[in-house]
Amino acid sequence: MTTYENLLTGMEAAAREAGELLGTLPRPVAAATFDGYARAWRELEAPVVAVLRDRLAVLRPHVGWTEELDSLAALPADGEVWCVDVVDGAVQFMQGLPQFCVSLTLVRDGRPVAAVLHAPLFGETYLAAHGLGATRDGRPVRPSVKIDTAATVVATSQPPLIARQPEAAHEAGRSLTAVLPHVGAVRNLGPTSWQIADAAAGRLDAFWQYGRDDTNLLAGVLIAREAGAVVTDLNGTPWSAGADGILVASTQLHGRLLDVLTEGAASRR
C-alpha cells in the first residue's frame, strides 16, 4: 500500500502541475452574468481537471472523485474519495487576483487523511497527513502563541452560494459584529482552505465560518489538526463533515473566541 509520505509526494507533484497549467490561462475573465461567469469557469478549468484526474488515478486507482462539492451535499460515509477543488478561490482567480490555491484531499470514511494546498502565485505549499504533522514548504507549522485576543488578527469567510443557507448568512453578519470589539482585526483573505492553513501556521490567529462547506474545509482541517490547532464546530464539538460551522484556533485562544461567538448567538435568542 502506498505510504502517506509517498502519497503526499505524488499529490504535491499533481498540485504543482495543475498550478503551472493555471498560470497559462487568461485572467481576468470578462462575464456580465452569473451564468456567463460559471460557463467561462467550466471551460477554463476543464484541462486542469483532466490533468488532476489522470495524476490522482495513478496514485489511488479505483478511488472515487468529487470536484468541489455542493456545500450542502454529503460526503460518502465509507471508503475513499478524492475531494478536489481545482481552484479554491475561483472568484479571485477569475478577477485576476492572486489569492487562490489548488486543493487536494484524500478522504477516508468521511475524514481527511492526506491534504495538499498549493498557491502557485505565492509559490507556497502546505502538506499534511494523518499522524505525520503539517508543513509549509517542508517546514513544520504551529498555531499562534498569542494569549491576548486584542492582539489577534483573525479571519472569516462564507460558503459559496450562501443565500441557500440563510441562517448561515445571518450568523455571518452577527458573528462579525460580536467578534470585532474583541480582536485586533478581522480579515477575509480569499480561499477558505488557505486561511485555515494560515491559522494552523500562526500567520492568522484564528478562523471561523458559519454554514456547511465541506470541500473548502477538509484540507485545512487536516492541516490545522496536524499542526496542533483546536478544530471544532461552533458548539465546541470536534469538527466533522456536515457541520454547520467551524472555529480553528490555538488552545489558548479557542475557548475565548468560542465564548465570544456563542455569547453573541445567545443574546440574539
ABEGO torsion letter per residue (X at the ends): XBBAAAAAAAAAAAAAAAAAAAAABBOBBBBABAAAAAAAAAAAAAAAAAAAAAAAAAABBGBBBBBBBBAABBBBABEBBBBBBABBGAAAAAAGBABBBBBBBBBBGGBBABBBBBBAAAGBBBBBBBGAEBBBGGBBBBBBABABAAABBBBBBBBBGAAABAAAAAAAAAAAAAAAAABABBBBAEBAAAAAAAAAAGABABBBBBEBAAAAAAAAAAAAAAAGBBBBBAAGBBBBBGBAEBBBBBAAAAAAAAAAAAAAAAAAX
